[in-house]
Amino acid sequence: MGVRAFITGMSGTAIGSDEASFLREARPWGLILFKRNIESPTQVAAMTAQFREILGWNAPVLVDQEGGRVQRLGPPHWSAYPAGAAFAALYVADPARGLEAARLGGRLMAEDLVAVGIDVDCVPVADVPVAGSDRVIGDRAFGDTPDQVAALAGAQAEGIMAAGVLPVVKHLPGHGRATADSHLKLPVVETDRATLEATDFAAFRPLSRLPLGMTAHVVFSAVDAVQPATTSAIMIRDVIRGSIGFEGLLMSDDISMGALSGALAERCSAALAAGCDLVLHCNGKLDEMREVAAAAPLLAGASAARADRALALRQRRNDIDLAAARAHFADLIKQPAAGATV
């Protein structure tokens, strides 16, 4: 039996009987966890195992574990990690040190995740914020130039993949110019195409071979004056797949967010018709989950092939001394580079 082209959330810290029945019938491609689902390492490991047992295969489990204010697994059971801005400051003072810290930080976050059965991390953030933009990205960004953002994002992704966890580059083709939080309303970016190509889109090009990507619920009026990237066939074809050259499995951002309009089934169908391979639905509300599942077709064709290629990369590259790595990471983050103030 195949899987359907959506990723679902759950309501609590264990999968209830109604949710288990839903999973068996709907067969989502993956599960995404939030703080409401996370209590302790033992509990998270049990929940991820339960999810896979219900579906009968090693289905992916996702989480947003960026560090800073977007970190679903945190103290007291897991380490706190810095936001992207901390790595940006290190990079400005000493690029080699900044890249090493981003790479090692990614590896350590991924080690935390894989230990409890999570094998997809929705990072790196490759958005390039500008003055006056909404703080929804803010200190999550790796800087304000595309070259720096791409370099640090690539290093973080490399570290994550070394532990056998898959990165999801976001938010294609850029959320940094948005003057509204797409969780609440639809942002419209009116910047000209040439500027976008040289800045926002440019940050994603060096990351185009990463296995997974997530769209932005943002309208770019220079490309499509009506539809946000998530539901814009022009944006996905000409920019995300075209100009940026992204080759991986493309998922929508959460389709229950306030930026999108219409019934959930309509949002789901629109995102898939535009060129998303999967839709993401996060809030764990069972009635909404059923609506999304009913609109999501079986994952097939080019989308299924991209999914298979991505999942084949869930392979650990090497082992590390975690205690020594954590000590070295703390040293990298806490001590400024010689002759510089971080």
C-alpha positions as CSV (number, residue, x, y, z in Angstrom):
1,M,0.0,0.0,0.0
2,G,1.3,3.5,-0.9
3,V,1.6,6.6,1.2
4,R,-0.2,9.9,0.7
5,A,1.5,13.1,-0.2
6,F,1.2,14.8,3.2
7,I,2.9,15.1,6.5
8,T,0.8,15.3,9.6
9,G,1.0,16.4,13.3
10,M,-0.4,14.8,16.4
11,S,-2.2,16.3,19.3
12,G,-0.2,15.1,22.3
13,T,2.6,13.1,23.8
14,A,1.3,9.7,22.6
15,I,-0.8,8.6,19.6
16,G,-4.4,8.1,20.7
17,S,-6.6,5.3,19.3
18,D,-8.5,7.7,17.0
19,E,-5.2,9.1,15.7
20,A,-3.9,5.6,15.2
21,S,-6.9,4.6,13.2
22,F,-6.4,7.8,11.1
23,L,-2.8,7.0,10.5
24,R,-3.6,3.4,9.3
25,E,-6.3,4.6,6.9
26,A,-4.7,7.9,5.7
27,R,-1.1,6.7,5.5
28,P,0.8,10.0,5.6
29,W,4.4,10.2,4.3
30,G,5.6,11.5,7.6
31,L,5.0,12.9,11.1
32,I,6.1,16.3,12.5
33,L,6.5,16.9,16.2
34,F,6.1,20.1,18.2
35,K,6.6,21.1,21.8
36,R,3.1,19.8,22.7
37,N,4.4,16.3,21.6
38,I,7.6,16.4,23.6
39,E,8.1,15.5,27.2
40,S,11.2,13.4,27.7
41,P,13.6,11.3,25.7
42,T,11.9,8.1,26.6
43,Q,8.5,9.4,25.7
44,V,9.6,10.9,22.3
45,A,11.4,7.6,21.4
46,A,8.3,5.7,22.3
47,M,6.1,8.0,20.2
48,T,8.3,7.8,17.1
49,A,8.5,4.0,17.4
50,Q,4.7,3.9,17.8
51,F,4.2,6.0,14.6
52,R,6.4,3.7,12.6
53,E,4.8,0.6,14.0
54,I,1.4,1.8,13.0
55,L,2.4,2.6,9.4
56,G,4.5,-0.5,9.1
57,W,7.7,1.1,7.6
58,N,10.5,3.4,8.6
59,A,8.5,6.6,7.9
60,P,10.2,9.9,8.4
61,V,9.7,11.9,11.6
62,L,10.3,15.7,11.4
63,V,10.9,18.5,13.8
64,D,11.8,22.2,13.7
65,Q,15.1,22.2,15.7
66,E,16.9,25.3,14.7
67,G,18.2,26.6,18.0
68,G,17.4,29.9,19.6
69,R,13.6,30.6,19.8
70,V,12.8,27.7,17.4
71,Q,13.8,24.7,19.3
72,R,11.2,22.0,20.1
73,L,13.6,19.8,22.1
74,G,15.2,21.8,24.9
75,P,16.3,21.8,28.5
76,P,16.3,20.1,30.9
77,H,16.5,16.9,28.7
78,W,18.3,18.4,25.7
79,S,20.9,21.1,25.2
80,A,20.0,24.6,24.2
81,Y,21.6,25.7,20.9
82,P,22.2,29.2,19.6
83,A,20.2,31.0,17.0
84,G,21.6,31.6,13.5
85,A,22.7,35.1,14.4
86,A,25.3,33.7,16.8
87,F,26.9,31.8,14.0
88,A,26.7,34.9,11.8
89,A,28.7,36.9,14.4
90,L,31.3,34.2,14.6
91,Y,31.6,34.1,10.8
92,V,32.0,37.9,10.5
93,A,34.9,37.7,13.0
94,D,36.4,34.5,11.6
95,P,34.8,32.7,8.7
96,A,36.5,29.4,9.3
97,R,35.4,29.4,13.0
98,G,31.9,30.3,12.1
99,L,31.6,27.5,9.6
100,E,33.1,25.0,12.0
101,A,30.6,26.0,14.7
102,A,27.7,25.8,12.3
103,R,28.7,22.4,11.1
104,L,29.4,21.0,14.6
105,G,26.2,22.6,16.0
106,G,24.2,20.9,13.3
107,R,25.9,17.5,14.1
108,L,25.1,17.8,17.8
109,M,21.5,18.8,17.2
110,A,21.1,15.8,14.9
111,E,22.7,13.5,17.5
112,D,20.0,14.6,19.9
113,L,17.3,13.9,17.3
114,V,18.4,10.6,16.0
115,A,18.7,9.2,19.6
116,V,14.9,9.6,19.9
117,G,13.9,8.4,16.5
118,I,13.7,11.8,14.7
119,D,15.4,11.7,11.3
120,V,14.4,15.0,9.6
121,D,15.3,18.5,10.9
122,C,13.6,21.5,9.3
123,V,16.8,23.5,8.9
124,P,18.7,25.3,7.6
125,V,17.0,28.7,7.4
126,A,18.5,30.3,4.2
127,D,16.3,33.4,4.4
128,V,18.1,36.8,4.1
129,P,16.4,39.4,6.2
130,V,16.4,43.1,5.3
131,A,15.8,46.3,7.3
132,G,12.2,46.7,8.1
133,S,11.2,43.1,7.6
134,D,9.1,41.2,10.1
135,R,11.0,39.7,13.0
136,V,9.6,36.2,12.2
137,I,13.0,35.4,10.7
138,G,15.1,37.9,12.5
139,D,17.9,36.2,14.6
140,R,17.0,32.9,13.0
141,A,19.0,34.0,9.9
142,F,22.7,33.3,9.3
143,G,23.3,36.9,8.2
144,D,22.2,39.5,5.8
145,T,24.2,38.6,2.7
146,P,23.4,35.7,0.4
147,D,27.0,34.3,0.3
148,Q,27.3,34.2,4.1
149,V,23.9,32.8,4.6
150,A,24.5,30.0,2.0
151,A,27.9,29.2,3.5
152,L,26.6,28.8,7.1
153,A,23.4,27.1,6.0
154,G,25.4,24.6,4.0
155,A,27.8,23.9,6.9
156,Q,24.9,23.3,9.2
157,A,23.2,20.9,6.7
158,E,26.5,19.0,6.3
159,G,26.7,18.5,10.1
160,I,23.1,17.3,10.3
161,M,23.5,14.8,7.4
162,A,26.7,13.3,9.0
163,A,24.5,11.9,11.8
164,G,22.0,10.4,9.3
165,V,19.4,13.1,9.7
166,L,18.0,14.9,6.7
167,P,17.9,18.7,6.5
168,V,15.0,20.7,5.0
169,V,16.2,24.0,3.6
170,K,13.6,26.8,4.1
171,H,11.8,28.9,3.2
172,L,12.1,28.7,-0.6
173,P,12.5,31.1,-2.4
174,G,13.0,33.4,0.6
175,H,11.1,34.8,3.6
176,G,13.6,37.5,4.6
177,R,11.8,40.4,3.0
178,A,8.4,39.7,4.3
179,T,6.9,42.5,6.3
180,A,4.3,40.2,7.9
181,D,4.4,36.9,9.8
182,S,3.0,34.3,7.4
183,H,1.7,32.4,10.5
184,L,-0.8,35.2,10.8
185,K,-1.3,36.9,7.4
186,L,-0.1,36.8,3.8
187,P,3.1,38.8,3.2
188,V,3.6,40.5,-0.2
189,V,7.1,41.3,-1.4
190,E,7.2,44.0,-4.1
191,T,10.9,43.9,-4.8
192,D,12.0,43.7,-8.5
193,R,13.0,40.4,-10.0
194,A,16.6,41.4,-10.6
195,T,17.2,42.3,-6.9
196,L,15.5,39.1,-5.8
197,E,17.7,37.0,-8.1
198,A,20.8,38.7,-6.6
199,T,19.8,38.4,-3.0
200,D,17.0,36.2,-1.7
201,F,17.1,33.6,-4.5
202,A,20.9,33.7,-4.6
203,A,21.2,32.4,-1.0
204,F,19.4,29.2,-2.0
205,R,21.3,28.3,-5.2
206,P,24.3,26.8,-3.4
207,L,21.9,24.7,-1.4
208,S,19.9,23.4,-4.4
209,R,21.2,19.8,-4.0
210,L,19.9,19.4,-0.5
211,P,17.4,16.5,-0.3
212,L,14.4,18.4,1.1
213,G,13.0,21.9,0.9
214,M,10.1,23.9,2.3
215,T,8.2,26.7,0.5
216,A,7.4,30.2,1.8
217,H,3.8,31.4,2.1
218,V,4.9,34.7,0.5
219,V,3.7,36.5,-2.6
220,F,6.5,37.9,-4.9
221,S,4.7,40.3,-7.1
222,A,7.5,40.5,-9.6
223,V,6.9,36.8,-10.4
224,D,3.3,36.1,-9.5
225,A,1.2,39.0,-8.2
226,V,-1.6,36.8,-6.8
227,Q,-0.4,33.4,-5.4
228,P,2.2,32.9,-2.7
229,A,5.1,30.6,-3.6
230,T,3.5,27.6,-2.0
231,T,0.5,27.7,-4.4
232,S,2.2,29.4,-7.4
233,A,3.0,27.1,-10.3
234,I,5.0,30.0,-11.9
235,M,7.1,30.4,-8.8
236,I,7.8,26.8,-8.3
237,R,8.6,26.1,-11.9
238,D,10.5,29.2,-12.9
239,V,12.2,30.2,-9.6
240,I,12.4,27.3,-7.2
241,R,13.0,24.5,-9.8
242,G,14.3,26.9,-12.4
243,S,16.4,29.9,-11.3
244,I,17.4,28.4,-8.0
245,G,17.6,24.9,-9.4
246,F,16.3,23.1,-6.4
247,E,16.3,19.3,-7.1
248,G,15.0,17.8,-3.9
249,L,11.6,16.9,-2.4
250,L,9.6,20.0,-2.0
251,M,7.1,20.4,0.9
252,S,4.8,23.2,1.6
253,D,5.1,25.2,4.8
254,D,2.2,24.5,7.2
255,I,-1.0,24.8,5.2
256,S,-3.1,25.7,8.3
257,M,-1.2,29.0,8.6
258,G,-3.0,32.3,8.4
259,A,-1.2,33.4,5.2
260,L,-3.3,31.0,3.1
261,S,-7.0,31.2,2.4
262,G,-9.8,28.8,1.5
263,A,-10.7,25.4,2.9
264,L,-7.9,23.1,3.9
265,A,-8.7,20.7,1.1
266,E,-8.5,23.6,-1.4
267,R,-5.1,24.7,0.0
268,C,-3.8,21.2,-0.2
269,S,-4.9,20.7,-3.8
270,A,-3.5,24.1,-4.8
271,A,-0.1,23.4,-3.3
272,L,0.2,20.0,-5.0
273,A,-1.1,21.3,-8.3
274,A,1.5,24.2,-8.2
275,G,4.3,21.7,-7.9
276,C,4.8,20.9,-4.2
277,D,5.5,17.2,-3.7
278,L,4.0,17.1,-0.2
279,V,1.8,19.3,2.0
280,L,2.6,19.9,5.6
281,H,-0.2,20.1,8.2
282,C,0.9,20.7,11.7
283,N,-1.7,21.5,14.3
284,G,-2.8,18.0,15.3
285,K,-6.5,18.7,14.9
286,L,-8.0,15.5,13.8
287,D,-10.9,17.0,11.8
288,E,-8.4,19.1,9.8
289,M,-6.1,16.1,9.4
290,R,-8.9,14.1,7.8
291,E,-9.7,17.0,5.4
292,V,-6.1,17.2,4.3
293,A,-5.8,13.4,3.9
294,A,-8.9,13.3,1.8
295,A,-7.4,15.8,-0.6
296,A,-3.9,14.3,-0.7
297,P,-3.3,11.8,-3.5
298,L,-0.9,8.9,-3.3
299,L,2.7,9.9,-3.6
300,A,3.7,8.9,-7.1
301,G,5.8,9.7,-10.1
302,A,8.6,12.2,-9.9
303,S,7.5,13.1,-6.4
304,A,7.9,9.6,-5.2
305,A,11.3,9.3,-6.8
306,R,12.5,12.4,-5.1
307,A,11.1,11.1,-1.8
308,D,13.0,7.8,-2.3
309,R,16.2,9.6,-3.1
310,A,15.9,11.7,0.0
311,L,15.2,8.9,2.4
312,A,18.1,6.9,1.0
313,L,20.4,9.5,2.5
314,R,19.4,8.7,6.1
315,Q,22.8,7.1,6.6
316,R,25.2,7.9,9.4
317,R,28.6,8.8,8.0
318,N,30.8,8.4,11.1
319,D,30.8,8.3,14.9
320,I,32.0,11.1,17.1
321,D,33.0,11.5,20.8
322,L,29.9,13.4,21.9
323,A,31.4,14.6,25.2
324,A,34.5,16.0,23.4
325,A,32.4,17.5,20.6
326,R,30.1,19.3,23.0
327,A,33.0,20.7,24.9
328,H,34.6,21.9,21.6
329,F,31.3,23.4,20.5
330,A,31.0,25.3,23.7
331,D,34.5,26.6,23.3
332,L,33.8,27.7,19.7
333,I,30.6,29.6,20.7
334,K,31.8,31.2,24.0
335,Q,35.3,32.4,23.1
336,P,35.6,35.2,20.6
337,A,38.2,34.9,17.8
338,A,41.6,36.4,18.5
339,G,41.5,40.1,18.2
340,A,37.8,40.3,17.6
341,T,34.7,40.9,19.7
342,V,31.7,38.5,19.1
